[in-house]
Amino acid sequence: MATQVAKRVNRGKRIVSHIGLGQMIAKDWKRNKYVYLMLLPVIIYYLVFHYGPMYGVIIAFQDYSITKGVWGSPWIGLENFQQFFSGFHFSRTVINTLAINVIDLLFGFPAPIVLALLINEIHLNPFKRLVQTITYMPHFVSVVVVVGILVDFLARDGVINNVLVVILGISPTAFLQQPEWFRWLFVGSGVWQHIGWGSIIYLAAISAIDPEQYEAAMLDGASRFQQIRHVTLPGIMPTIIILLILRVGNMMTVGYEKILLMYNPMTYETADVISTYVYRQGILQADYSFSAAVGLFNSVINFGLLIFANWFSRRVSETSLW
Amino acid sequence: MNRKITRREFLRYAGLAAGATVLASCGAPPQAPPTQAPPLATAPGAAATQVPTKAAATVPPATQVPAGPEPLTLPIVKQPMTLTYWVETNPNVAAVAKNYNEILCYQELEKRTGIRLDFQQSPVGQGLETFNLMIASQRYPDMIEFGFGGRAGGASTPPGGPAKYLKDGVILRLNDLIDKYAPNFKKVMADHPDWRKQIITDEGDIYGFPFIRGDPFLLTYTGPILRGDWLEKLGLKVPTTLDEWYTVLKAFKEKDPNGNGKADEIPFTPFQNPKYLQGVRGAAAFIGAWGMQVEFYQDKGVVKHGALQPGFKDFLKLFAQWYKEGLIDPDFVTYDRKMLDAKVTGDQLGSLIGNAGSAIGNYMGLMAEKNPKFKLIGAPYPVLKAGQKPTIGQQDFEFQGQVTAISTANKRVVESIKYLDYAYSPEGTMLFNFGVEGVSYKMVDGYPKYTDLVMRSPDKLPVAQAMCKYFRSSFNGPFIQDKRYMEQYYELPEQRDAVKNWVVEKNDTWLPAVTVTQDESKKFATISNDVTTRMDEAIAKIIVGQQSVDSWDQVVQQLRQMGIEDAVKIQQGALDRYNKR
C-alpha cells in the first residue's frame, strides 16, 4: 500500500503526522494483539453461529422442503410474504404485536428507571440489599412458573377474586378470559418479573455520577426531588437513550412462549400476535419457509425502526448507538 | 537454548488454543455409519430352529402361501447381521428400558431370525424434530419407523404425504419386493383389502410395513363418561338422549351428589387434552346427535364441514343453554390436563369425555383408596330423540399412518423385507403382542393370558410400562395388534363395558387418512389454520354467552371468505382419489 509519511512541523503548533491505514493497523496489532486474540473465539462464534446461518434466510423465497434441502427447493419469490399479508388474521396480529409493545414501552420501560431512582434513595444498607434481592429474584423464575402462578391467582376462585369479592363486594371475574385485560396482564406480569434485573444497569449508571454535582446542587438549595430531576436523571440520560433505541429495535417482536401460555380462544382478539400465528402456521404445519418469511419481514421492520431511532436520537441529543 | 517460556508466548499459544477449540466444536456431529456384523468363523449357535409348535396350537395352522413369494423360513440369515433402525422413543418404554433391544420380543426375534437391530432412538417427545434432522442430514438408517402416513387433516408430517418421500428418494417403493419376499404380509393384505386401501398412496405404492389395529374392539376407546356412583345415589339411569343428559346434569348440579353440603359440583366439561372442545371435536360426542361433526367429515362419499351445516347452530344453542344454567364448567375454555385431573379427583366433576384407559382406568385407580364408591362409567353417545341409535361415535381407522419404511440407503433390502414380514406371520403376531410363551404369557384354554410379570409387575410398574419390557402391543409398531391384548389391558369391568357402550355400528362418517396433493397443501394448510382459529374463538364466545347464537351466521360468512369451501373441495378431491385406490 502506498503510504506517505510526511511530517510537517508547524512552527510551535502541533505536529501533525499522517500515516497510512496499513501502518495504523500494524501498529495497533503490535500493541494490542493479545486483546485481539482473546476476542477471536467470540468473533468466530458470532461469525459461525449468527452470520453464517444468515444465508438460510433465502428459504423465505422458496417452497422449502426438508428432503430437497436449501439448494434443491423450488423458488416462489414473494409468495410466502403474500400469503402472510393476505391472511385473514394478519392485521389483527400486527395490531396486537404493536399494541403490546407500545404498552410495554410506556409502562415497562420507565419502571426499572423509577425503581433504580428509588433504590438509590435508600440509605439503610441492609434494607437496600434486601429490596434489591427481592426484586431481582423473579427474573430467574421460568416464564412457565410465572404464568402458572398468574393463572392460579386470577382464577375465579383465586386470590385476586377473593380479595375483590370479600373486600369490595364485586362479583368474581375470570380475568384471563377477558380480552380487555390481556394486554395489561401480559405487560404487568412482565414488569413485575423483570423490573429488578432491569434496574441494575441504571443503578450502575447512577453510581457513576460525580458526587460533586450533588454537593453543588445541595449548596444551591435543591430538595431531594429536585436533585433527582436535575442531577441524577441527566446523568443517566445517555444510558436511558441507548437502551431506548435498542428497545425500539424490538417493536415487531413479542416472544410467543408467554403468549401461548397465557392466551386461550376467548382472548385471541387481543392476544394473538405475529409469533403465535407463525407458530401455528409455520411450526405446527411444518411450513418452514413461511416462518422464515415472516421472521425476515419482522427483522427488516425492526432494523428500520432501529436506524430511525438512532438517527432521531443523534439529531435531538448527543447520544446514539453509532 | 532452554529459556523459560515468556509471558508473551504463553498468551499467544493460549489464544490460539482457545480459537482452535472453538473451531473444533463447530465440526460435524459424529456419524453413526451403518454397521454390518463381521462374518463369524463359526456357524452361529444362536440361530434358532423352527418356532416350537405349541405356540401354534391356538393360532391358525400355517396357511397356504400363494406361489410367488418364497415362504419365510427361519433363520433369515446364516451369519448374524445388524441393521440400523430409526424409531421415536415411546415414553412408556423410556421409563423401563434405555434401548429397544432390551425389550424381550426383540431379543427373541434376534434369536429366531439371526438379525439384530441397531436402534437409533429419538429423545422422548422430539420425534418430529429428530426425524426432520435425520432426513435433512441425508444419512438414512436402513429402516425408519415413523408416521409417514400422517392423519386425516392432521399435521404430523410435512405436506405432500408419503408420496413425497418416495419421489424424493428417501424411502423405497415396496410393492414388488413384497410380492417376492413377504408372503405373510402379502396374505394379510389379500385377506383384508380395506386395510390395503388405507396403507397405499393414491398412486398405489406401498411405502412401509404398517401398524394395524386388527379388530373393531381396538378402534373405539373414547366416549362420554359419567360418575356412576352419583347416578346410583340420585336414582337416575344412564342418559341416552340429549334431554336425558340435561336432566342428569341438572340433578348433578342441584342435588349435591358428592354429599358435602356445598353446591360445588361441576356437571360437565367438554375438554379433552389439549383443547377445550376436543371431546366434541375428536369423538363427535353430542354434535353427532345431529348427524355431523365439528370439522371435516363425509356423508356417503361427499366431504362436508360441520361449521357450514345448519345443525351446528342447534348444537351451539344447546351448549350455550347448558352453560347459562351452570351445567358446563365456567372455566372450561382455560382447562388443561392438570385442572381436569384436579376436578375429577376433587370429587367435583360429574361427567366428561375421555378414554377408557387414561380416564376410567387412571382415575378409578387413583380414587380407589380415597373413595371406594367412586365409579366412572361409559355412556352411549347421545342422540336427539329416544329410540334412535347413535350414528356417529369415536372410531379410529385400522391404519393411522405409522409404518416402518425401508430407506434408499439400505444395502440389505431382501433381508430387511423378510425380517419385517415375520411380524405378520402367526408366530410373529404372537411375539409382538404377547411376548415369549412361558415368560410373559401362558396359554390358558387357548387364550394367551399375560403372566404376573406383566400384570402384577415385581418392580411395581404400572401395567402399561411393564408391558413395554416384553412386547410392543401397547404402543404401535410394524405388526398387527391383537384384541386379546386390549381385553387384558382393560382390567376393570367398567372399562370393557364402556367400550361396548361406545361402539357404534355403521360409523362411516369419518374421513380416512387421505392425502392432499403437494400443490394444494400450502393453500389447504393456510385455510385450515385460519378456519380453526376463527372457529375456536367464535364457539368459545357463543357458548359462554359473550356473543349470541345468531352471530354464528356472521362467522360462517367469514369462514366462507377465508376459503373454507375451497378447502372442502380439496378434501373432496383427496377422498375421491382415496376411494379409487
Contacts between the chains, C-beta under 8 A, distances in Angstrom:
chain1	res1	chain2	res2	distance
A	33	B	12	7.9
A	34	B	8	7.9
A	34	B	11	4.8
A	34	B	12	7.4
A	34	B	15	6.6
A	37	B	11	7.2
A	37	B	12	7.0
A	37	B	15	3.1
A	37	B	16	7.3
A	37	B	18	7.8
A	37	B	19	7.3
A	38	B	15	6.3
A	38	B	18	7.8
A	40	B	15	6.6
A	40	B	18	7.4
A	40	B	19	4.7
A	41	B	18	5.1
A	41	B	19	5.5
A	41	B	21	7.8
A	41	B	22	4.4
A	44	B	19	6.5
A	44	B	22	5.2
A	44	B	23	6.5
A	45	B	22	6.3
A	48	B	26	5.2
A	49	B	26	7.9
A	63	B	522	7.1
A	65	B	158	7.2
A	65	B	160	7.8
A	65	B	164	7.5
A	65	B	168	7.4
A	66	B	132	5.3
A	66	B	135	5.1
A	66	B	136	5.5
A	66	B	158	6.1
A	67	B	135	5.8
A	67	B	164	6.9
A	67	B	165	6.7
A	67	B	168	3.8
A	67	B	169	7.9
A	67	B	170	5.6
A	68	B	168	6.4
A	69	B	136	6.7
A	69	B	138	7.8
A	83	B	522	7.5
A	83	B	526	6.0
A	87	B	526	6.9
A	87	B	530	6.5
A	88	B	530	4.5
A	88	B	534	7.1
A	88	B	558	7.4
A	88	B	561	7.1
A	88	B	562	4.9
A	89	B	530	6.3
A	89	B	533	6.3
A	89	B	534	7.8
A	151	B	334	7.2
A	155	B	331	7.0
A	156	B	330	6.5
A	156	B	331	6.2
A	174	B	330	7.0
A	174	B	331	6.5
A	174	B	334	7.5
A	176	B	334	6.0
A	177	B	331	7.7
A	177	B	333	6.2
A	177	B	334	6.4
A	177	B	544	7.5
A	264	B	276	7.4
A	264	B	333	5.2
A	264	B	334	5.1
A	264	B	540	7.6
A	265	B	276	6.9
A	265	B	333	6.1
A	265	B	536	4.0
A	265	B	537	4.7
A	265	B	539	7.5
A	265	B	540	4.2
A	265	B	541	7.9
A	266	B	333	5.3
A	266	B	334	7.8
A	266	B	537	7.5
A	266	B	540	5.2
A	266	B	541	6.6
A	266	B	544	7.0
A	266	B	546	7.7
A	268	B	533	6.6
A	268	B	536	7.3
A	268	B	537	4.6
A	269	B	537	7.1
A	272	B	533	7.3
A	280	B	529	5.5
A	280	B	533	7.2
A	281	B	525	7.1
A	281	B	526	6.8
A	281	B	529	5.0
A	284	B	155	5.3
A	285	B	155	5.1
A	285	B	159	7.5
A	285	B	525	4.4
A	285	B	528	8.0
A	285	B	529	6.7
A	286	B	128	7.7
A	286	B	132	7.7
A	286	B	155	6.9
A	286	B	157	7.6
A	286	B	158	4.6
A	286	B	159	7.3
A	287	B	159	7.7
A	287	B	522	6.9
A	287	B	525	6.2
